[in-house]
Amino acid sequence: METLESLSERLETTDDIRTIVRTMKALSAVSIRQYEAAEAAISDYDETVALGLTALLRARHAQGLPLPRTADPAAREAVIVIGSDRGLCGRYNEIVARHAAARIGPRTEVLAVVGARAAARLEAEGHEIDRLMALPGSVTGMTPMVQRALVEVERWTRARGVGRVSVVHNRREGRARAVPVERTLLPIPEADLRRLRDRDWPGRGLPFFRMEPARLLSWLVRQRTFVVLYRALAEALASEHATRLAAMQSAERNIDARGEELTALYSRKRQETITRELLDVVAGFEAVGGAEE
């Protein structure tokens, strides 16, 4: 049976949970803006790298050289999956893990996962994780994390014969819906190379370069790989926090409704207690009066 003391404790617990939920909402809202700003900032560098590739590809085309060779169709591949390390984000990890599991095939040589919760889901489905990486805790940790991942990619290409690398992650659609997408890190798709070669140059003339074309191409490809992975990470983190924000908003509504129920129950219980005590006082007074008579 509920007592005033137990109801009071439940109301205090509800208030504490409400405070935690509101704090998480605020953190998620701030994080979304930060990761969206990081994604917008990398877009300028992406355009610079694209212009460099355009200049190089057009110079090759003027010399009668074909587009750079794409990967061998029979090459082994690596898949990088970006999930989350923390929960309270609904079906976020389930969505990306399901899409990645469907993507993994017999040619998949390396499966790397960013985020322990997504890794746990993939392992539960019978997939062996070759490399597990932790997500950065803030925007400042994104660049070092991407650089470490690129070092791993280079090691895979040299030591394990990997020629294709793709990244699977969630991207926000609308306010909170997480949609799985796949991006190709290596090689650059031939359609993209052709589009870069044929695009209009924004200036009057193409720039010239002194670096050896092969070295310049290799450097530009590495920079494009960095941009693609950085953007995928920023989109995934923004989507994670948007999903968590929606979950916290739903939780806050439920907590408010529960708080109102507990408050009403507490008021009724308190009124019943006061009424019972008054009746006891009246009954005692009447009993004392009857005894005196």
N, C-alpha and C positions, 0 to 999 in steps of 0.2 A: 504493500500500500504506500502510495506517495505521501511524503510529509513535506512540510514547508521547507525544512532544511535540505532535503534531497532535491526539491524543485529549485531552490535557490542555487545549489551547486550546479545543477544542469544549466541554469540560465547563465551563470558565470562561465561555464565551459563553452557555451554557445557564443558568448561575447568574445572569448579568447580565439575561438576558431574564426569568427567573423573578422577579427583584427588580422589574423594570419592571411586569410583569403584576400583581404583588401591590400595588404602589403604585396602579396604575390601578383595581384592585378596591376599595381603600380609599377613593379619591377618589369613585368612583361610588356606593358605599354611603352616604357622607356626603352627597353631592349629592342622592340620592333623598330622604333624610329632610328636607333643607332645602326642596326644591321641594314636597314633600307638606305641610310645615308652612306654606309660603306659600299653597298652595291652600286649606288649612283656614282660614287667617287671612282671606282674601278672602271666605270664605263669610259671615262676620258682616256685612261691608259689603254684600254682595249682598242679605242679608235686609233691611237698612236701606233700600236702594234699592227693593226690592220693596214694602215697606210704604209708602214714599212714593208709588209708582205706584198702589197699592191705594187710598190716601186720595184721590188726585186722580181716579182713574177712578170711584170711588163718588160723589164730588161731582158729576162730570159726569153720571153716571147719574141722580142725584137731580134734576138740572136738565133731564132729558129729552134730553140730548145723546148721540149715538151714540159708539161707540168711535173713537179717532183713526184717521184714514185710513191704510191700509197702502200699500205701494208700488204703483205702476202695474205691471200684469202685463207691459206691454211695455217696462219700464224696463231700461236696461243694468245689467250686474252686474259686480262685482269679486270675485275669488277670491284669498284669502290662503292660502298653503301654508307650513306650518311643518315644516322638515326639520332637518338638522344641518349644522354647519360642520366637524365632525371625524368621522373614520371609526372603524373597529374596533367597529362596532355592528351587525354582521350585515346583514340585509335591511331595516333600519329605513327608509332613504331610498327604497328600491325600493318598499316597501309604500305609503308616503304619496304618492309620485310617481305610482304607477299609479292610485290612487284619485282623485287630483286630475286626472289626464289624462282619466279617464272623466267627470269632473264638468264640465270645460271645454266650453262649447258656443258656438253662433253669437252669443249675446247677451253673451258674456264680453268686456267692454271692457278690463278691467285684470287682469293676472296678476302678483301680487306674491308673492315667495318669501322666506322667512326661512331662511337656511342655504344655503351655497354648493353643498353636495353634492346636495341635492334639486333646486336650480336646474339643475345640470349634467345630471341625469337627464331633467328636463323639456325642456331644450333639445335633448338627444339625440333626443327623440321628436318634435321639430319645433315645439315651443311657444316663442313669443317671450316673454321675461321683461321686463315693464315696469318693475319695481322690485325690486331685490335688497337685502335687509337682513341684517345680521349678528346672530347670536344673542348674548344677554348672557352674560358669563362667570360670573356669579354671581347670587344672588337680588337683590342690591342694584341690579343693572342692569336688572331686569325692568320696573320702573315707568317709567324714562326711555324704554326701548325701546317700550313700549306707548303712551306719550304721543306719541312720534314717529310711530308707525303710525296713530294716530287723526288726527293732523294731515294725513297723507297721505289718509286716508279722506275727510276733510272737503274736501280739494282735489279729489278725484275726483268727489264729489257736485256740486261747484260748476262745475268746469271741463270735466268729461267726461260729465256727465249720468248718473252712476251712481246708481241707486236701490236696489240690492240688494247687500249685501256679506256674504260668507260666509267662514269660515275652515276649512281642512281640516288636520287634524293627527292624530298617533298618540296613542292613550291606552293605558296599561298595563292588561292583563287578566291576572290571575294574577300570577305572580312576574316574568315577563319577556316575555310575549307582547305584541307591539305590534299594536293594532287601529285602523284608520283610522276617524275620525269626522268629522262636519261640523257646525259650529255656525253659526247665523245671527246676524250682528252687526246688520244693518239690513235691513229694518225689523223691529220686534218682531212675531212671528207673531200673527195675530188670536186664535188659540186661547190663546196665553199671556196676551194682554190680557184676554180673557174670564175666564180662570182667576184672574188677579190681581183683577179687579173683583168676582168672586163669592166670594173667599176670606173666611173669618171674620176679623174684626178682633180682635187679642189684648186690647185694652183695653175700657173701658166706652163710650167715645165716640170718634168720629173727630176727628183734629186739624184745626185750621183754619190757613189760610195766607193771607198777604197778597200774595205775589208773583202777578203776572199768570199765569193758568193756562197760557197758551200758552208763556210763558218757562219756567215750572216744568216743564212736560212736556218741553220741549226739553232742559233741564238733566238731568232724570232719565233721559232716553233716552241722553244722552251718558255718564252714569255707568254705566248698564247695559251700554253698549257696551264701556266700559273694563273692567268686571268680566268680561264674557264673554271678551274677548281675553286678559286677564291669566290667567284660569283655563285657557284653552286653551294658553297658553304654558307655564304651570306643569305641566300634564298632559303636554305634549309633551316637556319637558325631563326630567321624571321617567321617562317611558317610554324616552327615549333612554339615560339612564344605567342603567336597569334592563336594557335590551337589551345595553348594553356590559358590564355586570357579568356577565351570563350568558355573553357571549362570552369574557370574561377567565377565568371559572371553567372553561370548556371548554378554553381555551388552557393554563391552569395544569395541568389533568389531563394533557394531552398532553405538556407540558414535563416534568412529573414522570416520566411513563412513558419519555420519551426520555432523561431524565437517568439513570434506572435502567439502561436499555440501555447507555448510554455508560459508566457506572460498571462494569457487568459486563464490558464489552468491554475497558475499561482494565485491570481486574484480571487478565483472562485474558492480555492482551498483556504486562503487567508480569511475570506468572508465567512466560510463555514466554521473555521476555527474561532473567529471572533463571536459568531452567533452561538456556538456551543458553549463558549466560556461565559457569555452573558446569561444563557439559560441555566448554567450551573450556578451562577451567582444568584439568580432569581430563585431557583429551586432551594438553594441553601438558605436564602433569606426567609422564604416561606416556611421552610422546615424549622428554623430557629424561632420564628414568630409563633408557629403552632405549638411548639414546645412550651413557650412562655405562657400561652393562654391555658 
